[in-house]
């Protein structure tokens, strides 16, 4: 790791934060794409199961960043710094994951969002909802891929990834950066 120091005299944590965010974003994105394609192909249960796995994976950015930073430099630091590392790693995860998602849906598979919407409609029809009920349900969700949809998804991701990685950062700082007793 880099030995560049901050103004507090401690090594910079950015290498750990960016590495943790990149690792988490790639794994998170692959699972998200698999979940989407399973949903498109009619395996809604498997797609939902992978969605739950995505939630668990999203929390590892805080753990990875704190472990890399604490063990890489043999440091001890307070849980507040662990929370900061978790938050920043979650933010990197969100930014990189959003970029991967946009790249995938705008360049690689431009029909994916429409296919997901069609799969949602088919699922609602299979549940016995009327056309009015389906239209009412769809009125609450923005069109996937629209600027509004991207901003809403980014906002939800910001809140959820921030909270979950602050918590995982606090816990992992307590484990990896604890002072010797």
VEXDREN-2710 file (C-alpha; in Angstrom, 1 decimal):
% VEXDREN-2710
k/r/px/py/pz
1/UNK/0.0/0.0/0.0
2/UNK/1.0/3.6/-0.4
3/UNK/2.7/5.2/2.5
4/UNK/1.5/8.7/1.8
5/UNK/0.4/10.3/5.0
6/UNK/-2.5/12.7/5.8
7/UNK/-2.2/15.8/7.8
8/UNK/-2.9/13.7/10.9
9/UNK/0.3/11.8/10.4
10/UNK/-1.5/8.6/9.5
11/UNK/-1.3/6.8/6.2
12/UNK/-3.9/7.7/3.6
13/UNK/-6.9/5.4/3.5
14/UNK/-7.9/6.2/0.0
15/UNK/-6.3/3.1/-1.5
16/UNK/-8.2/0.8/0.8
17/UNK/-11.5/2.8/0.2
18/UNK/-11.2/2.7/-3.6
19/UNK/-10.1/-0.9/-3.7
20/UNK/-13.0/-2.0/-1.4
21/UNK/-15.5/0.1/-3.4
22/UNK/-14.3/-1.4/-6.7
23/UNK/-14.4/-5.0/-5.5
24/UNK/-17.8/-4.6/-4.0
25/UNK/-19.2/-2.7/-7.0
26/UNK/-18.1/-5.4/-9.5
27/UNK/-19.5/-8.3/-7.4
28/UNK/-22.7/-6.2/-6.6
29/UNK/-23.1/-5.4/-10.3
30/UNK/-22.6/-9.0/-11.5
31/UNK/-25.2/-10.3/-9.0
32/UNK/-27.6/-7.5/-9.9
33/UNK/-27.3/-8.3/-13.6
34/UNK/-27.8/-12.0/-12.9
35/UNK/-30.9/-11.2/-10.8
36/UNK/-32.3/-9.0/-13.6
37/UNK/-31.8/-11.7/-16.3
38/UNK/-33.3/-14.3/-14.0
39/UNK/-36.3/-12.1/-13.6
40/UNK/-36.6/-11.5/-17.3
41/UNK/-36.5/-15.2/-17.9
42/UNK/-39.3/-15.8/-15.5
43/UNK/-37.4/-17.0/-12.4
44/UNK/-38.7/-14.3/-10.1
45/UNK/-38.0/-16.3/-7.0
46/UNK/-34.3/-16.8/-7.9
47/UNK/-34.1/-13.2/-8.9
48/UNK/-35.4/-12.1/-5.6
49/UNK/-33.0/-14.5/-3.8
50/UNK/-30.1/-12.9/-5.6
51/UNK/-31.5/-9.5/-4.7
52/UNK/-31.2/-10.4/-1.0
53/UNK/-27.6/-11.6/-1.7
54/UNK/-26.9/-8.2/-3.3
55/UNK/-27.9/-6.5/0.0
56/UNK/-25.5/-8.7/1.9
57/UNK/-22.7/-8.1/-0.6
58/UNK/-23.2/-4.4/-0.5
59/UNK/-22.2/-4.4/3.2
60/UNK/-18.7/-5.8/2.6
61/UNK/-17.2/-2.5/1.3
62/UNK/-16.9/-1.2/4.9
63/UNK/-15.4/-4.5/6.0
64/UNK/-12.9/-4.7/3.2
65/UNK/-11.8/-1.1/3.5
66/UNK/-11.3/-1.3/7.3
67/UNK/-9.4/-4.6/7.1
68/UNK/-7.1/-3.4/4.3
69/UNK/-6.4/-0.1/6.1
70/UNK/-5.9/-1.5/9.6
71/UNK/-4.0/-4.6/8.8
72/UNK/-2.1/-3.1/5.8
73/UNK/-0.5/-0.5/8.1
74/UNK/-0.9/-2.3/11.5
75/UNK/-3.0/0.6/12.7
76/UNK/-5.4/1.2/15.5
77/UNK/-8.1/3.9/15.2
78/UNK/-11.5/4.8/16.7
79/UNK/-14.7/3.4/15.3
80/UNK/-15.6/6.8/14.0
81/UNK/-12.8/6.5/11.4
82/UNK/-14.1/3.0/10.6
83/UNK/-17.5/4.5/10.0
84/UNK/-15.9/7.1/7.6
85/UNK/-14.0/4.4/5.7
86/UNK/-17.2/2.3/5.4
87/UNK/-19.2/5.3/4.2
88/UNK/-16.6/6.3/1.6
89/UNK/-16.2/2.7/0.4
90/UNK/-20.0/2.5/0.1
91/UNK/-20.1/5.7/-1.9
92/UNK/-17.4/4.4/-4.3
93/UNK/-19.4/1.2/-4.6
94/UNK/-22.5/3.2/-5.5
95/UNK/-20.7/5.4/-8.0
96/UNK/-18.9/2.6/-9.8
97/UNK/-22.0/0.3/-9.6
98/UNK/-24.2/3.0/-11.1
99/UNK/-21.6/3.5/-13.9
100/UNK/-21.5/-0.2/-14.6
101/UNK/-25.3/-0.4/-14.7
102/UNK/-25.6/2.6/-17.0
103/UNK/-22.9/1.2/-19.3
104/UNK/-24.7/-2.1/-19.4
105/UNK/-28.2/-0.8/-20.1
106/UNK/-27.2/2.0/-22.4
107/UNK/-24.5/0.2/-24.5
108/UNK/-24.3/-3.5/-24.0
109/UNK/-28.0/-4.5/-23.6
110/UNK/-30.2/-1.6/-24.5
111/UNK/-33.4/-3.6/-24.3
112/UNK/-32.8/-4.9/-20.8
113/UNK/-34.9/-2.2/-19.0
114/UNK/-37.9/-2.8/-21.3
115/UNK/-37.6/-6.5/-20.8
116/UNK/-37.5/-6.1/-17.0
117/UNK/-40.6/-3.9/-17.2
118/UNK/-42.4/-6.5/-19.3
119/UNK/-41.4/-9.3/-16.9
120/UNK/-42.8/-7.2/-14.0
121/UNK/-46.1/-6.9/-15.9
122/UNK/-46.2/-10.6/-16.6
123/UNK/-45.6/-11.4/-13.0
124/UNK/-48.4/-9.1/-11.9
125/UNK/-50.7/-10.6/-14.5
126/UNK/-49.8/-14.1/-13.2
127/UNK/-50.7/-12.9/-9.7
128/UNK/-54.2/-12.2/-11.0
129/UNK/-54.1/-8.4/-11.0
130/UNK/-56.4/-6.5/-13.3
131/UNK/-55.1/-4.2/-15.9
132/UNK/-56.2/-1.2/-13.8
133/UNK/-54.3/-2.6/-10.8
134/UNK/-51.2/-3.2/-12.9
135/UNK/-51.3/0.4/-14.3
136/UNK/-51.8/1.8/-10.8
137/UNK/-48.8/-0.2/-9.5
138/UNK/-46.6/0.9/-12.4
139/UNK/-47.6/4.5/-11.9
140/UNK/-45.6/4.5/-8.6
141/UNK/-42.3/3.4/-10.3
142/UNK/-40.5/5.6/-12.8
143/UNK/-39.4/4.2/-16.1
144/UNK/-36.2/2.3/-15.7
145/UNK/-33.3/4.1/-17.5
146/UNK/-35.1/7.5/-17.4
147/UNK/-33.2/10.3/-15.6
148/UNK/-35.9/10.3/-12.9
149/UNK/-35.5/6.5/-12.4
150/UNK/-31.7/6.8/-12.3
151/UNK/-31.9/9.6/-9.7
152/UNK/-34.4/7.8/-7.5
153/UNK/-32.4/4.6/-7.7
154/UNK/-29.2/6.5/-6.9
155/UNK/-30.9/8.2/-3.9
156/UNK/-32.1/4.9/-2.5
157/UNK/-28.7/3.4/-3.1
158/UNK/-27.0/6.3/-1.4
159/UNK/-29.1/6.0/1.7
160/UNK/-29.0/2.2/2.0
161/UNK/-25.3/1.8/1.1
162/UNK/-24.4/4.6/3.4
163/UNK/-26.2/3.2/6.4
164/UNK/-25.1/-0.4/5.8
165/UNK/-21.5/0.4/5.2
166/UNK/-21.3/2.8/8.1
167/UNK/-22.5/0.0/10.3
168/UNK/-20.1/-2.6/8.8
169/UNK/-17.3/0.0/9.0
170/UNK/-18.0/0.5/12.7
171/UNK/-18.1/-3.2/13.4
172/UNK/-15.0/-4.0/11.3
173/UNK/-13.0/-1.1/12.9
174/UNK/-13.8/-2.6/16.3
175/UNK/-12.5/-5.9/15.1
176/UNK/-9.5/-5.0/12.9
177/UNK/-8.3/-1.7/14.4
178/UNK/-8.8/-2.4/18.0
179/UNK/-6.1/-1.4/20.5
180/UNK/-4.1/-4.1/22.1
181/UNK/-5.2/-4.8/25.7
END
